[in-house]
Amino acid sequence: MSDLRMDVAAVTELGESLSTVADEFEHANARSVGLAGAIGHEGLAEAVRSFAHGWDDKRATMTENLSSLAEAATAVATTFTDADSELARALDEGGE
């Protein structure tokens, strides 16, 4: 018999990290405007704005994918924890 093991904390952390990255991507345009305003050189500021706004479509796709992965990682951790608890309860009930 082999054991099924998973580092639930690591999978949960993965979900949280992916959500953070997705959030950063989602708000990149707003952050680029703030950054551009702080640069002090109009040519460089425009390059920052142009870069951030120039890949909106790709970033939107990446944001969706990151959000989906984050949700999946969270669901895996939750499902594994729930299944582990149910199996432990069944073993306890069967042993009584």
C-alpha positions in Angstrom: 0.0 0.0 0.0 1.3 3.4 -0.9 0.5 6.8 0.7 -0.9 9.7 -1.2 1.0 12.8 0.0 0.8 16.4 -1.0 2.3 19.6 0.5 -1.0 21.3 0.9 0.7 24.5 2.3 2.9 24.7 -0.9 -0.1 24.3 -3.2 -2.1 26.8 -1.2 0.8 29.3 -1.4 1.1 28.6 -5.1 -2.6 29.6 -5.5 -2.0 32.8 -3.5 1.1 33.7 -5.5 -0.6 33.2 -8.8 -3.5 35.4 -7.7 -1.0 38.1 -6.7 0.7 37.9 -10.1 -2.7 38.0 -11.9 -3.6 41.1 -9.8 -0.3 42.8 -10.8 -1.0 42.1 -14.5 -4.6 43.3 -14.2 -3.5 46.7 -12.8 -0.4 47.1 -14.9 -1.8 50.0 -17.0 -2.7 52.0 -13.9 0.6 51.4 -12.3 2.5 52.3 -15.5 0.7 55.7 -15.5 1.9 56.4 -12.0 5.4 55.2 -12.8 5.5 57.3 -16.0 4.5 60.4 -14.0 7.4 59.8 -11.6 10.1 59.4 -14.3 10.6 63.1 -15.0 11.7 62.6 -18.7 8.8 62.8 -21.1 10.3 60.5 -23.7 11.0 57.8 -21.2 7.7 58.3 -19.6 5.9 57.8 -22.9 8.0 54.6 -23.6 6.8 53.2 -20.2 3.1 54.0 -21.0 3.4 52.8 -24.6 5.0 49.5 -23.4 2.4 48.9 -20.8 -0.6 49.7 -23.1 1.0 48.0 -26.1 0.5 44.4 -24.9 -3.0 44.7 -23.3 -4.4 41.7 -25.3 -1.5 39.4 -24.4 -1.6 40.5 -20.7 -5.4 40.0 -20.6 -5.0 36.4 -21.8 -2.1 35.8 -19.3 -4.2 37.3 -16.5 -7.1 35.0 -17.3 -4.7 32.0 -17.4 -3.0 32.9 -14.1 -6.4 33.4 -12.4 -7.5 30.0 -13.6 -4.4 28.3 -12.4 -4.7 30.1 -9.0 -8.3 28.9 -8.7 -7.2 25.4 -9.7 -4.4 25.3 -7.1 -6.7 26.5 -4.4 -9.3 23.9 -5.3 -6.8 21.1 -5.4 -5.5 22.0 -1.9 -9.1 22.3 -0.5 -10.2 19.1 -2.2 -7.2 17.2 -0.9 -7.7 18.5 2.6 -11.4 17.6 2.6 -10.7 14.1 1.2 -8.0 13.5 3.7 -10.3 14.5 6.6 -13.1 12.3 5.2 -10.8 9.3 4.9 -9.4 9.9 8.4 -13.0 10.1 9.8 -13.9 6.9 7.9 -10.9 5.1 9.4 -11.7 6.3 12.9 -15.4 5.2 12.5 -14.3 1.8 11.1 -11.9 1.3 14.0 -14.4 1.8 16.8 
